[in-house]
Structures are given as structure tokens and as C-alpha cells.
């Protein structure tokens, strides 16, 4: 973090302290298990401590997200997240005020948001201090984690239907803003990379995705039964889990809403399943996980006074088939980047830097196995 960023961080915390009536405050920078830069900026965990009414001790555990410097393309994603926290999730909080605690969708409190160019920032409640943490059990989620993630996603989507019923004007305003941010070039480039790496029998599928890329990317919002405000990038790295004393996941908190957009609920579902679970898990539990999603979705709607028939199970099955190819196109690039195969200089920073040819070859083999497994699953399910 640059000296200018540190100075701006202090000015942000001064605003938070003032708003929360905290005086004589000091800031202590903390650390996560593994945090520094993310794809869309810098993430800094801090503790803000001070006094309220000159006597009572006060402490806020916060996460400060600072926008990327001098990157107009990436700033669009950062500003999207600012909008989701300030408008969408604020509305969702009010919608579920009277819900039972176990039914509520988990939302971190936000303390400060700025979208001024060059000064973009979000200050959020640090959910790690409430027992939530990233999944550290390997590159994929097991069934127990996927169960909890699906339930959280179902609640998130149900709230979108509730908003449309209770405040349709706000919903339409949000829908107009939550449109796709185009990054088709990198998707096509990585489809070409996949075509070079995958076995020859997969070439016709990759060629089909390339030839029809724009139409397939639009399908989850142009050719589906229903639209909701989707997360847009829901995979294991964008979910925090809370555990019980037996180290079993009991709750989830979705994070990083930079790519939120209007899509069918099916888009988030498939994307989560193919980015964050193994092919073996999908073959055994795919339908069971869909059942978990829809049952939770139905119960959440009922708690909000809606019938699940606003989006039937048949509608969901139809949309899964329509949305699958789009999810595959995007996942192809997500896997390429997450495995460290993306070169420097793109719209997002590589998550890891591979230094040796051996590392690169191992990453390519992992990529090949993941993408071929997804294609095999989609053919088996009738999605391709």
C-alpha cells in the first residue's frame, strides 16, 4: 500500500469514527489468513478503537477496500460493488428485519462508501471477527460446504423477488444499473487457450462456444424464464464460512459483489457448482444440491409472503440448460486465472505467479482436467 493510500485510509477512518461518535480513536492494522491485493483493489483489515462520550470504550473491526489506482476498466467493477452494498443489500436488510435469525441472509454492515474517481473505497464489518473465515480445505468445496453455500445463495435470490414485489421502482432502477460489464476479449482469448490444451474430442465444443460466444453470454438474461440480481462471481473464494465446535460449516457470508448483474438464478447456481466442486461430487450430489437450493428458496419466499410459483422448479430446470454454456465460457477464464496461467497486464492481476516451466505445465494439466470434466458433465445433463 502506497503512502498516499495510507493517508487516504486514515481520512476514511476519521469519517467512520465521526459517524459512529468515536473520539480519541486509533487505528491498528490487522491481517487475514491470506490477504493483500485482490483482483479489484487492496483489502485492509483494521481495528478502530476509541471512546464514546469520553468514557465508554468502543472498538470496530473493519475491512477497508480501496479501489485500484489508475485503472478505469477495473474501477467499473469496484463501483458496482459500492452500489450493491449501498442500495441492494441495504434494501435486503430491511426486507428481512422480521425474519427468524436462522432464515436471514448474512450481510456485513457497511460503514462508508465513496465512488469519487481516484478515491473509491468501501468500509465493511470484518466478518472474520464474527467467526466467518475463508474455506481452507483445498481448491474445491466438499458436500457439507456446498450445502451451506447453496442455502445462502437461495436466500440471496429470494430477496430479489421480494424487492420486486415490495418496491418495484427501486428494483427497476437497480436492474438498469446491474448490467453486464463487457470483458468478452479475455473470454475469447482463453477459449482459444483451452482449444490448444484440451483433448481433440473437446475441440468441437470449444469451437461452438467461440463461434456463438456473444449469444451464449447473453442467454442467461435474454432467453430465460426469470431474472434476479445475481452475485455474478460466486465461487469458493467469495464465500466465508462459520463453523460449530465440531468444525462443521453452519453458515455462509457471500462477499465481493463487483460483478453483480441481472441474470437467471440458474447462472449463479451452475457457476458455483462448476467452479467450486469436483466432478465426482457433482456426479453424486448434483440433483440433491439443486433440491437444497430450491427448498431453501421456497421457504425464504414463504417467510416473505410470496409463493414459490413466482419461479417454479420447472422454470429453474429450463434456465439451467439455457445458462450452462455461458457459465462454462466464464469459468474457463476463471480457472485459467486462478491457476496462475494468466499473463501480467490483463484487466485482472494474476492470483499467483508461476515461475518455472514445471509449475506452468502442472497448472495446465489441472486446467485441462477441470474444463474437460465440466464439459463431460454438461453433456451428461443435456446442457450441451
N, C-alpha and C positions, 0 to 999 in steps of 0.2 A: 504494500500500500504506500503511495507517494505521500510526501509531506503535505501537499495540497489536500489529499484525501483525508489525512488525519485531522487537518484543520477543519475541513467540512464536517467530519464525523463529530467533532466537539460542538460545532454550531448546531447540528441536528439534535444532539442530546440535550443541549441547552433548551431547545424548543420543547422537547419531550418533558424535561424537568419542570419547565414553566407550566405546561398544560396540566401536569399531574400535581402541581403545587408542592414540588420537592425543592427544598432550599439546601444550601451548603453541600451541593452534590459533588461526587467524584465518580469518575468512570474507571472501571477495571476491565481490561480486555481479557477475554477467556478464550477457550479453544474447544473445538469439537473433536470427535474421534478422528475425523479426516475432513478438514475444511480449509479452503483458502479461496481460490477463484472457482467460480462455476462457469457454465457456458455463457452466461449473460451478465457478468459483472463480478463484484467482490462481495463476499459474505463475511461479516464480522460479528461474532458473539461478544456481548459486553454485559457487565453488571453496572447499573446506575444506582448508587446509594446516596442517601442524604437524610434530611429531616423534613417532617411535615409539621407545621405550626411551631417550628423551632424546638420541638421536643421529641415527637414520636419518630422512631427510626422507620425508614422506608427503603425498600430495595426492589428494583425491577430487573429481571433477567430478560435481556433483549437480543434480538438478531437484527443487525443493520445490514441491509442490502444496498450497495452503492452501484449505480449504473456504470456501464463501460464507458471509458473515455474515448471521445472522437470516433465513434462507430455508429453512424446513423442507422444502418441496417439493423444492428442488434438493439439499438435503443427502442425500436418499434416493439420488440418483444418485451423489453423491460416495462415500457409504458402500458402494455396490455395487462401485465400483472398488477401494476398500480391500479388500473381501472377495475380489475376483478376484486381486489381487496376493498377498495373504497366504495364500490357500488354493488356488485353482485353479492359478495359474501356478507356485506353489511345487511342487505335485504334478507338473506337466508337466515341470519341470526335472529331477526325479528320474526320471521315466519315460524321458527321452531321454539319460540320463547316458552310456550306451554307444553312442549313435548316432554315425555319422560327422559331422564338423563341417558338411559341406555339407547333411546331412539335417536338422539341428536347426532347430527353430522358435526364432527370435530372441526372447529375453526379457530385458528390462533387470533388473538386480539391484535389489532394494528393500532399503533400509536402515532405514526407520522407518515405522510406520503407527499412526495414532491415530484412533479413531472417537468419542471423547468429544464430546458435543454442545458446539458452540461452539469446539472445538479440533481439528477434523478436519484431518488432514494426511497426506501421503504423501511420502516422500523416495526418489527413484529415481536410478539411474545415469543420467548425462547421455549419451544415445546419440549426440548430435551430436559429442562428443569422441572417438567411435569411428568417425567418418566418416559417420554417418547424418544425413540432413537432409530437410526438407520438400520436396515437389515444387514447383518454382517456374516451371514451364514453361507456365503458363496455367491456365484453370479446369477442364481435363479432362486425364486421363492419355492418353498415346499407347499404341500396342500394346506397346512394349518394357516400359514401366512396368506396364501391366496384366498382362502375362505374369508378372512378378516378384510382383506383389500376389496374383495367383491362386495361385501356388505357396505363398506364405506362408499364405494362408487355408486351403488344403488341409491343410497340416501342423497348423494350429491345430485344425481339425475332427477330424483323425485322432487327435490326442491325447485328445480327448474320448471316443472309442470305446475307446482303450486304458485310460483311467482306469476306465471302467465295467467292464472285464474284470478289472483288477488290484485295484481297491478299490471294489467296488460300494456298500458302505456309505457311503463318502465321496462317491461320485458321487450317491447318492440325497439325501444331506444338502445337497450343492451344488444339485441340481435343485430342492429345496424352497425354497432361498433365491433362486435366479436366476429369479424370476417377473417378469412384466411390471409395470412401474411405470406406472400409468394417466395418460395425458395426452390422452384422447380429445377433450376440448373444443377444444383448439387444432387438432387434425387436422380436425375437422368445420368449424371456422371457416375454415380455409384451403382446404378443398374448395369452400366457398361462394365464396371469393375467386376460385378457379380457374374456377368456373362463370360468373362475371361477365366474366372476361378471355378465355377460350378461344373459338374459333370455335363457332358454333351447332351444328355437326355433332358436336362432342365433348360436348355437354350431356347426352345420354342416358347416356354412360359415367360422367360425374361424378355424375349423379343416382343411378345404380346404386351407386356407391361410398358415397355419403351414406346411402342407404336401407339398405344392408347393412353399414355400417361395422364394427360390433362383431363380427359373424360373420366378416367378412373378416380383421379384425385377429387373431382367434383361430385362423384356419385353419392358419397355419404351425406351430402346436403341437398342434392338436386333430385335424387331418384329414390328417396326413402320415404317411409310412412310418417315419421315424426322427427322433429328436431328438438334438441335441448342445448343448453350451454355445456359443452364438453370440456374436460380438462385439456385434452389435446396432446398430452405427452405423459400419460400415466403409465410409468413403469416403475420397477422396484426402487430406483434411485430417487424417485419423487414421492415416496411414502415413508412416513415414520411410524413405527410400531411401539405399542405399550405392552408390557408383559406382566404376568402374575408371578407369584412366588415360585411356581414350577417352571418358570421361563417359557410359558406358553403365550403366544400373542392373543391379546384380548380386545385391542382397539387399534385404530389406524388414524393417522392425520395426513391428508394429502397436502403436498407443498408444490411450489414452483408452477405458477399458473401463466407463464409467459406465452404459451401457445394456445390458450383457451379460445374456443371458436364454436360456432353453431355447427352441430353435426348430429347424426343419429346417435342414440345411446350405444348402438352396436359398435360404433367406431372405438370408443374408449374400452369397451369390453374386449374386443378382439386384440386391440393393441396391447393391453395389459397381459393378456394370455400368451401372446406370441413373443413378447419381449422379455417376459419375466418368469416363464415356466418352461420346463424341459418338455421335449416331445413325449417322453414316457408319461409324465404327469398328465399332459393333455389327452393322450390316448385313453387313460384310465378314468380321468375325472372331468373331462370337458363338459359333458351334459350335466353332471352334478353341480359344477360351478355355475353354469347358466341357471340352474334351478335356484341356487343360493342367491344369485343376483336378483332374479325375478321375484322370489318370495319376499326378500327384504324390500325391494322396490314397492311391491304391493302393500306391505304393512306400513311403510312410510307414507304412501299416498293416503291410506285409510286414516292414519293418525292426523293427516292434514285435511281430512274431509273430502277426499277425491276417490273415485273408483279407479281401479287398476285398468279398466277398459279404455281409459284415455290412451293407453298404449298396451295393446294386448300381447300375449305371448306369441301369437301368430305374426303380429307386426314385427316383433323383435327378431323372430327367426328369418323373416323376409329381409330385414335390414342387415342382419349378419352376413347374408350371402352377397348383398349389394356392396357392403363396406369392406369386405375382406381384401380385395385386390389393392385398394388404397392403403390399407394398413400394412400390407406386405411391402409396397413401394417405400413407405416411410421407414418401416422397421429395417429394411435393407440398409438404409443410410445410418440409422441409429446404431445398429450393430457395427457397422464399419467404423464409426467414430468412437464408440465405447471400447472397442478392442484396440484402439490406437493406430488404426490404419489411415486415418485422415491426415493429410499433409498440412503443414503450417500455412496460415494465410487465408483460410476459408472464413465463412461467416461465423463459425464457432471455433473456439480453441480446442485442439485435441485434448481428450481427457487424460491420455497418457502419451508419453513419447517413447517410441521403440527405437533403441539404439543399435541393435545388432540384427543381422540378416536372419539369424535363428529365431529371434523374437518375432520378427515380421512373418516368417513362414508359419510359426505356430499360431499366430493370430489369424492368418489367412485360412488355416485348416479349421480353426474354431468357427470362423465366419461361414465357411462353406458348409459345415455340419449344421449350423443353426438355420441358415436360409433354406437349405435343401429339406430339412425336417419340417419347416413351416409349409413349404410347397407340397410336400407329401401329405401333410395333414389337411390342407385345403382341398386337395384332390379327393381325399377320402371322404371329406364332409360335403363335397359337391359345391364348394365355393369357387373352384377354378375349372 
